[in-house]
Amino acid sequence: MSKKVVKSEERLRVLIDAEDCYLTIRDVTVLTGLGRATVYRRIGSGDIPVVRLGGTIRVSKRSLLATLKEMETRTPSAA
């Protein structure tokens, strides 16, 4: 297993275990399974709240999880 894969797996474990942290766009794509373009589209529409730090965008893990839970409850189930 390459060092890059191991490092990615370790980072994912840390992100999952962290109660709250600020995520990069890449982190959001990994945790949610959404594509990069979809994440940016959701940010642009205001569905995913962000914090802008200089030229970077960060997403609070706590806010992301709350947003996803809210979106889940708004989505009508297929019957």
N, C-alpha and C positions, 0 to 999 in steps of 0.2 A: 504494500500500500504506500502510495507516495506521501511525502510530508505535507503537500498541499491538501490532500484529501483528509488526512488526519487533523490538520489544523482547522479545516472547515467543519468537521464533525465535532471537534472540541468547542468551537465557537457556537455552533448550533446548540449544544448541550448547555452552555453558559446562558445563551439567550432564552432557552426554554425554562431554565431554573430561576432566572432572575425575576424578582417580583415586579420591579419596574426599572426600565432602562430606556435609553433613546436608541432607536434603530435606524440604520441606513436604509435606503430604498432596497438595496440587495437583501438585507436582513428581512425586510417585509415580504419580498417575493419568496424567499426560502420558507418563512414561517407560514405564509398563507397559501402558497401554491399559485398565486396570481402572477401573471406576466408583468414585466417591467412597465410596458405601455399602459396596461390596465391600472397599475398602482398610480402612475402619474395622472391618468384620466380621473381616477377616484379622488386624488388630491385636488386636482383642478376643479372638480365639481363640488368640493367641500365635504365629500363623504368620509375622507380620511383626514383628520386634523393633523397639522404639522407644526413644527417649530423651525423657523429659519434662523440659522446661525451663520452670519456672513454669507458666503456663497453656497452653503450646504443646507440640505433639508434633513431633518430628523423627525422621527415619529415616536411618540411615547408608546411603549408597549402596552401600558395600562389603558390608554386612550384607544389604541388600535383594537384591543380585545373587547372593550366596551362597544365600540363602533360595530365590530363584526357581530356581536351578540344582538345589538339593536337591528342590524340589517337582517339577521336571521329571523327575528320575530316579525319583521315587516314583510318578509317574502311569503306569499301565499303558498301553501303546500299543494302539490299536484294531487288531485283526488280521482 
